[in-house]
Amino acid sequence: MTRSLLLSAAVLWAAAFGPSAFGQLSPTKDNGPIPDNAKYGQADSFRELTEILPTPNDYRTASGAPGHEYWQQRADYDIAVTLNEEEHTLTGAETIVYHNHSPDRLEYLWLQLDANLFTPDSLARRTATGPDDLSEDMTFDALKQMLAAETFDGGFKIDKVAVGPRGQGGADLPYTVVDTMMRVDLPKPLEPGANYTFNVAWHFTLNNSEEIGGRTGYEPLEDGNDLFCIAQWFPRMCVYGDAVGWQHKQYYGRGEFALELGDYDVTITCPADLVVSATGVLQNPAQCLTQTQRDRLETAKTSKAPVFIVTRAESDEARKTRNEGGGTKSWHWKAENVRDFAFTASRAFIWDAWGNTVPDEDAKSGEHFTMCQSLYPSECEPLWSQYSTQAIAHCIEVYSKFTFPYPYPNAISVYGVVGGGMEYPMICWNGPKPEEDGTYDARTKYFLISVVIHEVGHNWFPMIVNSDERRWTWMDEGLNTFLQYLAEQEWEDEYPSRRGRPEDITTFMKSTNQVPIMTNSESLLQFGANAYAKPATALNILRETVLGRELFDKAFKTYSRRWKFKHPEPADFFRTMEDASGRDLDWFWRGWFYTTSHVDLGVSNLRVYTVDAGDPVEKENRERTEEEAEPKTLSDLRNEELPKRIDSFPELEDFYNSYDELKATKKQIKTYKEFLEGLNEEQLRLLKNDAKFYAMDLTNDGGLPMPVILKLTYADGSTEEVRIPAEIWRANNQKVTKVLMRKKAIEKVELDPNRETADVDRSDNMLPREIVESRFKLFKKKSDKNPMQEAREAEAEDAKEKAAAEKAAAEKAAKTDTEDPEEAAEEKAEAEAPRSEASGD
Ligand SMILES: [Zn+2]
């Protein structure tokens, strides 16, 4: 998902984790399970990661690839669902064919009932905390959400769980609902290699997304029509895997989900005039679409720009007529090898489509075709028809290049319900839209482009590279945000990317209320910065600064391809990136993913050395110069004037009063001459070497080791960049000395001149130190009015209002229609209040 900036019930839960809970952590030292290196009183940043990674086995190798015994389960679904528009309910029945590819006998199966999040006594609601201070001003929306959360029941009502396909009268199966999970007990254990067919029937009430935020629901549009975005709506098989067994960690609303791949056959029945779109391919276009619409889709396949399948005028008309013909229509969809199924329905949709082709070396034709599509109400115009489908196509082109070609036939962006965005296979919800007058600010425009790229990008991570979102948010959000950054930068010059640039992460990196990236999704602090921005920036730095583009891109592509349509774990990523790049990155994963250390390198001192050839005459001259240059103390200066005893008693002088200890002796000169005569040519050349040896002290105050990038400026004005790998810190992670030999004199040193390492404090990055330029703003102290002044102003205001009211009353006599001013004010306040959040992501 992509988080919107607005507040909601979902975010109130997140407020549980205040800074105080983790206040004891030091921001600069390791907080993870990393033993200190007692010798230096510091964490050993280069300690082998193998001691905390799971032991490799036949399922997952030490190289990070799936092992020769790798297995994963599979679940195929056949679902019939009816959407009741008036009641806002869903009624469904499904057949699940569960394939046990594991080597284990399974006595029971676990399913997810995500909608149980919306029961008043859900674990999520009972454990929700905050806001800290209820006395603060609350928006109408926020209050509405709090009240709705207390009473709304949108949980699953399970009507039946039975053996065999749906509708065939199989015997009931015992089941137990545990909050958002359901255990189905099998009559006898499911053997390895066998499959099991059973069916579930259910119904539930959909949430109004303006009252109860979430990843699913319906948005009431102002003209009374609804826009349905339906997700996490059917009982879905939990993952059973080699890493954690049954993944039935409860749903609290934030950690998304882990799901098995499978084929879907879904029939959606709803009022006849709704436009439906979904994961998969429509099987009965002749029944669902008009001939015109089908012709337009055909044109869109090869057109140079997106083509309207439903125009604005057609959608306006449908919104007015509202299924006047009555009746329902059933849309039949099939999807192959997907981990979930979501759909959308509304008569308010404008629909555009555009064919896109990317190279695909694995395909017979050498390319892959995708129909990119966007569905949105007229409230989204003119923004959406200009950018949404273009952003889908752009995402597919860029992501396919860095990972593997997009494998599905459709990629669909839908306006709806979440504020930010939310992803499902082939289809995603995106929130940004223009103002009511059709204007928009730059932020909204780029938010739309970015969120569409992001949500479509989730097809790769985690829909296809099928990681466990409920445990590891970074594995999909971090990797996806990283690719999103690359795609944004290929959209236009200086695209205003929110996340990915090293400089933008420094404030978070310095902050104290944070936990390592390797923290369970529900316990993350500063969610967006931790799970999206930090891993995305880390990968960007790994690519640009640590490995270089060529090595990184090869390794990242290897990971993507190895785990395509499989379940990777964090270690599989860490290991593959090392395996394919040939670089030991344990220090990088440890520092960026297992600790809250930050980057703060500095250059503290620079000394220059030259060869002392041992020539006594040269030594005499040098030392005399140095002695003369030495400053005299204040006492010395004042004492010079004092009369000295030795002047009155010359007999006090002896040998040492005239002895010159600096003067080269004849013996020294002779010895030196003999020394030179004894040297061979090479030794003579080394002795005459006039190179300068610069000893540079480097400090690491943040604890996170990083490459040392130096810009040297020489006395002649020329510059040189020196790039020292991070392994320079491998024996001492706090202070090291680097010696550089140069013919030319160094005048200036700058550390990290291109701002590529996320160094949080640049004040120690320059030698000689430079004055750091900053600005402060001046404010005039706001003058508070005293109570007498306020009373006088109020009187004046009253008089003005009274006059206005009298005038209005006179005018009103001539008119019949009236308006309730209180209600209007309320409406205005609501319109101005931030919309419910429901952070997508
Ligand atoms: Zn996301």
Residues whose N, C-alpha, C, O or C-beta is under 5 A from the ligand:
A	BS01	ZN	M1 T2 E477 D841
